[in-house]
Amino acid sequence: MTSNIGQSYPYSSETESQRAAAVAAVVEARDGLKDKLAAETTPLDENPRWWMWKCPTPGCRGLLHAAGYAHDLHALYVVCDGTCGKTFLR
């Protein structure tokens, strides 16, 4: 399996409260992320569970958590809780 295909599959799932806590912790730890999310996303809809993915950044062991929907794109906007702290579209 190539890495592009492997990165498309979810790693696990988390409850809404786990997701919200993880995103809040990442936002608190990263300068400017709160403003970036406000500018680039719309709120998520109600869902009891959300998918998580492993971060594709080499050397980062973080997980990607849903943070919102991308403006004007059909994509889920995710943030990494690991050392890279990057954002991605899923």
FILODREN-632253 format. One record per atom (N, C-alpha, C): residue number from 1; chain; atom name; x negated, y, z negated; residue in three letters. Coordinates in steps of 0.001 Angstrom, whole numbers, plus 500000, padded with zeros to 6 digits. Example, Ala and Ser with C-alpha at 12.3 -4.5 7.8 and 13.67 -1.06 7.14 Angstrom:
# residues 2
    nr   kette   atom       px       py       pz   rest
     1       A      N   486810   494310   492200    ala
     1       A     CA   487700   495500   492200    ala
     1       A      C   486800   496700   492200    ala
     2       A      N   487150   497750   492920    ser
     2       A     CA   486330   498940   492860    ser
     2       A      C   487100   500030   492130    ser
END
This chain:
# residues 90
    nr   kette   atom       px       py       pz   rest
     1       A      N   499150   498831   500000    met
     1       A     CA   500000   500000   500000    met
     1       A      C   499098   501241   500000    met
     2       A      N   499375   502160   500901    thr
     2       A     CA   498583   503378   500939    thr
     2       A      C   498962   504287   499786    thr
     3       A      N   498081   505224   499469    ser
     3       A     CA   498344   506109   498334    ser
     3       A      C   499549   507005   498585    ser
     4       A      N   499788   507416   499826    asn
     4       A     CA   500943   508268   500114    asn
     4       A      C   502244   507543   499817    asn
     5       A      N   502301   506273   500182    ile
     5       A     CA   503513   505511   499905    ile
     5       A      C   503645   505267   498408    ile
     6       A      N   502556   504903   497750    gly
     6       A     CA   502588   504640   496317    gly
     6       A      C   503005   505842   495499    gly
     7       A      N   502666   507037   495959    gln
     7       A     CA   502995   508245   495214    gln
     7       A      C   504459   508629   495379    gln
     8       A      N   505140   508037   496337    ser
     8       A     CA   506535   508364   496565    ser
     8       A      C   507464   507654   495587    ser
     9       A      N   506996   506552   495010    tyr
     9       A     CA   507829   505787   494106    tyr
     9       A      C   507722   506309   492682    tyr
    10       A      N   508843   506384   491977    pro
    10       A     CA   508792   506841   490575    pro
    10       A      C   507979   505891   489704    pro
    11       A      N   507402   506459   488664    tyr
    11       A     CA   506623   505686   487705    tyr
    11       A      C   507534   505143   486611    tyr
    12       A      N   508426   505991   486133    ser
    12       A     CA   509324   505630   485037    ser
    12       A      C   510456   506647   485019    ser
    13       A      N   511263   506593   483974    ser
    13       A     CA   512302   507605   483808    ser
    13       A      C   512302   508061   482361    ser
    14       A      N   512948   509190   482136    glu
    14       A     CA   513039   509756   480791    glu
    14       A      C   514415   510356   480605    glu
    15       A      N   514835   510471   479352    thr
    15       A     CA   516131   511083   479071    thr
    15       A      C   516044   512583   479313    thr
    16       A      N   517194   513200   479394    glu
    16       A     CA   517242   514654   479587    glu
    16       A      C   516505   515374   478461    glu
    17       A      N   516691   514932   477229    ser
    17       A     CA   516019   515609   476108    ser
    17       A      C   514502   515410   476165    ser
    18       A      N   514038   514239   476570    gln
    18       A     CA   512598   514016   476727    gln
    18       A      C   512036   514895   477839    gln
    19       A      N   512766   514979   478958    arg
    19       A     CA   512332   515810   480078    arg
    19       A      C   512241   517271   479676    arg
    20       A      N   513277   517762   479037    ala
    20       A     CA   513307   519168   478624    ala
    20       A      C   512162   519489   477660    ala
    21       A      N   511894   518584   476724    ala
    21       A     CA   510802   518802   475763    ala
    21       A      C   509445   518785   476461    ala
    22       A      N   509264   517873   477405    ala
    22       A     CA   507988   517790   478124    ala
    22       A      C   507751   519046   478960    ala
    23       A      N   508781   519498   479669    val
    23       A     CA   508644   520707   480490    val
    23       A      C   508396   521924   479603    val
    24       A      N   509091   522022   478494    ala
    24       A     CA   508891   523148   477575    ala
    24       A      C   507460   523175   477045    ala
    25       A      N   506905   522013   476737    ala
    25       A     CA   505533   521940   476235    ala
    25       A      C   504534   522372   477307    ala
    26       A      N   504769   521956   478546    val
    26       A     CA   503874   522345   479643    val
    26       A      C   503968   523848   479885    val
    27       A      N   505188   524380   479894    val
    27       A     CA   505384   525826   480101    val
    27       A      C   504686   526620   478999    val
    28       A      N   504784   526151   477770    glu
    28       A     CA   504147   526828   476646    glu
    28       A      C   502622   526808   476766    glu
    29       A      N   502086   525729   477302    ala
    29       A     CA   500630   525568   477385    ala
    29       A      C   499992   526259   478585    ala
    30       A      N   500758   526576   479606    arg
    30       A     CA   500199   527138   480852    arg
    30       A      C   500630   528584   481044    arg
    31       A      N   499654   529475   481086    asp
    31       A     CA   499942   530889   481326    asp
    31       A      C   500545   531086   482713    asp
    32       A      N   501617   531831   482782    gly
    32       A     CA   502254   532178   484044    gly
    32       A      C   503200   531127   484605    gly
    33       A      N   503246   529944   484021    leu
    33       A     CA   504107   528896   484564    leu
    33       A      C   505587   529238   484395    leu
    34       A      N   505940   529861   483294    lys
    34       A     CA   507344   530236   483066    lys
    34       A      C   507829   531163   484178    lys
    35       A      N   507018   532155   484520    asp
    35       A     CA   507383   533095   485585    asp
    35       A      C   507418   532412   486946    asp
    36       A      N   506467   531507   487189    lys
    36       A     CA   506423   530775   488454    lys
    36       A      C   507682   529922   488618    lys
    37       A      N   508074   529226   487564    leu
    37       A     CA   509287   528414   487628    leu
    37       A      C   510525   529275   487848    leu
    38       A      N   510583   530403   487179    ala
    38       A     CA   511731   531306   487342    ala
    38       A      C   511831   531828   488774    ala
    39       A      N   510686   532083   489391    ala
    39       A     CA   510666   532639   490741    ala
    39       A      C   510877   531584   491828    ala
    40       A      N   510487   530342   491577    glu
    40       A     CA   510461   529338   492637    glu
    40       A      C   511500   528223   492493    glu
    41       A      N   512293   528230   491401    thr
    41       A     CA   513240   527130   491205    thr
    41       A      C   514637   527616   490840    thr
    42       A      N   515568   526694   490997    thr
    42       A     CA   516918   526866   490470    thr
    42       A      C   517107   525781   489406    thr
    43       A      N   518031   525974   488478    pro
    43       A     CA   518213   524996   487395    pro
    43       A      C   518634   523614   487904    pro
    44       A      N   518288   522621   487133    leu
    44       A     CA   518705   521253   487420    leu
    44       A      C   520175   521066   487074    leu
    45       A      N   520806   520091   487708    asp
    45       A     CA   522178   519756   487339    asp
    45       A      C   522155   518808   486142    asp
    46       A      N   523322   518518   485610    glu
    46       A     CA   523389   517625   484450    glu
    46       A      C   523131   516195   484902    glu
    47       A      N   522225   515546   484203    asn
    47       A     CA   521862   514175   484518    asn
    47       A      C   521340   513544   483232    asn
    48       A      N   521795   512378   482856    pro
    48       A     CA   521329   511783   481605    pro
    48       A      C   519884   511290   481660    pro
    49       A      N   519370   510938   482854    arg
    49       A     CA   517991   510455   483006    arg
    49       A      C   517378   511078   484248    arg
    50       A      N   516053   511271   484185    trp
    50       A     CA   515298   511843   485304    trp
    50       A      C   514079   510980   485590    trp
    51       A      N   513711   510887   486861    trp
    51       A     CA   512508   510146   487237    trp
    51       A      C   511260   510923   486852    trp
    52       A      N   510188   510175   486621    met
    52       A     CA   508854   510748   486386    met
    52       A      C   507910   510046   487362    met
    53       A      N   506835   510752   487747    trp
    53       A     CA   505830   510191   488640    trp
    53       A      C   504457   510383   488034    trp
    54       A      N   503499   509579   488461    lys
    54       A     CA   502109   509789   488059    lys
    54       A      C   501556   510916   488912    lys
    55       A      N   500728   511744   488320    cys
    55       A     CA   500139   512874   489035    cys
    55       A      C   499172   512346   490110    cys
    56       A      N   499274   512879   491351    pro
    56       A     CA   498391   512429   492425    pro
    56       A      C   497012   513090   492418    pro
    57       A      N   496772   514046   491531    thr
    57       A     CA   495491   514737   491485    thr
    57       A      C   494405   513785   490986    thr
    58       A      N   493310   513635   491744    pro
    58       A     CA   492232   512742   491303    pro
    58       A      C   491701   513133   489918    pro
    59       A      N   491587   512155   489043    gly
    59       A     CA   491076   512385   487701    gly
    59       A      C   492092   512854   486677    gly
    60       A      N   493280   513205   487109    cys
    60       A     CA   494325   513648   486181    cys
    60       A      C   495196   512452   485828    cys
    61       A      N   495408   512235   484555    arg
    61       A     CA   496229   511109   484097    arg
    61       A      C   497627   511555   483677    arg
    62       A      N   498014   512747   484085    gly
    62       A     CA   499309   513290   483678    gly
    62       A      C   500488   512673   484397    gly
    63       A      N   501655   513015   483900    leu
    63       A     CA   502920   512602   484498    leu
    63       A      C   503649   513842   485003    leu
    64       A      N   504397   513668   486076    leu
    64       A     CA   505165   514759   486665    leu
    64       A      C   506591   514702   486141    leu
    65       A      N   507070   515846   485626    his
    65       A     CA   508415   515952   485050    his
    65       A      C   509236   516950   485871    his
    66       A      N   510503   516633   486096    ala
    66       A     CA   511399   517512   486842    ala
    66       A      C   511582   518822   486092    ala
    67       A      N   511350   519937   486800    ala
    67       A     CA   511481   521250   486178    ala
    67       A      C   512558   522104   486830    ala
    68       A      N   513069   521681   487976    gly
    68       A     CA   514097   522437   488678    gly
    68       A      C   514154   522005   490128    gly
    69       A      N   515016   522679   490892    tyr
    69       A     CA   515087   522458   492336    tyr
    69       A      C   514399   523618   493025    tyr
    70       A      N   513642   523323   494062    ala
    70       A     CA   512934   524369   494802    ala
    70       A      C   513949   525270   495514    ala
    71       A      N   513674   526591   495481    his
    71       A     CA   514517   527544   496204    his
    71       A      C   514465   527227   497692    his
    72       A      N   515603   527217   498334    asp
    72       A     CA   515711   527091   499789    asp
    72       A      C   515073   525831   500363    asp
    73       A      N   514742   524870   499547    leu
    73       A     CA   514190   523608   500027    leu
    73       A      C   514981   522466   499404    leu
    74       A      N   515029   521373   500098    his
    74       A     CA   515718   520196   499560    his
    74       A      C   514667   519346   498845    his
    75       A      N   514235   519831   497679    ala
    75       A     CA   513168   519140   496954    ala
    75       A      C   513298   519380   495464    ala
    76       A      N   512835   518406   494714    leu
    76       A     CA   512738   518518   493264    leu
    76       A      C   511386   519137   492943    leu
    77       A      N   511361   520118   492086    tyr
    77       A     CA   510144   520813   491686    tyr
    77       A      C   509687   520183   490378    tyr
    78       A      N   508458   519672   490351    val
    78       A     CA   507953   518971   489172    val
    78       A      C   506671   519623   488665    val
    79       A      N   506415   519458   487369    val
    79       A     CA   505195   519983   486751    val
    79       A      C   504431   518836   486106    val
    80       A      N   503099   518945   486134    cys
    80       A     CA   502239   517922   485556    cys
    80       A      C   501926   518271   484107    cys
    81       A      N   502026   517273   483230    asp
    81       A     CA   501707   517496   481821    asp
    81       A      C   500254   517150   481501    asp
    82       A      N   499474   516824   482514    gly
    82       A     CA   498078   516442   482324    gly
    82       A      C   497118   517609   482421    gly
    83       A      N   495862   517297   482637    thr
    83       A     CA   494809   518307   482648    thr
    83       A      C   494886   519248   483834    thr
    84       A      N   495446   518802   484968    cys
    84       A     CA   495488   519677   486141    cys
    84       A      C   496566   520750   486011    cys
    85       A      N   497713   520419   485406    gly
    85       A     CA   498784   521384   485215    gly
    85       A      C   499407   521900   486489    gly
    86       A      N   499290   521159   487591    lys
    86       A     CA   499800   521617   488878    lys
    86       A      C   501309   521404   488981    lys
    87       A      N   501879   522056   490001    thr
    87       A     CA   503285   521858   490342    thr
    87       A      C   503347   521178   491706    thr
    88       A      N   504390   520408   491920    phe
    88       A     CA   504556   519680   493173    phe
    88       A      C   506021   519676   493563    phe
    89       A      N   506288   519391   494846    leu
    89       A     CA   507637   519165   495328    leu
    89       A      C   507770   517666   495551    leu
    90       A      N   508896   517091   495133    arg
    90       A     CA   509129   515652   495307    arg
    90       A      C   510326   515460   496191    arg
END
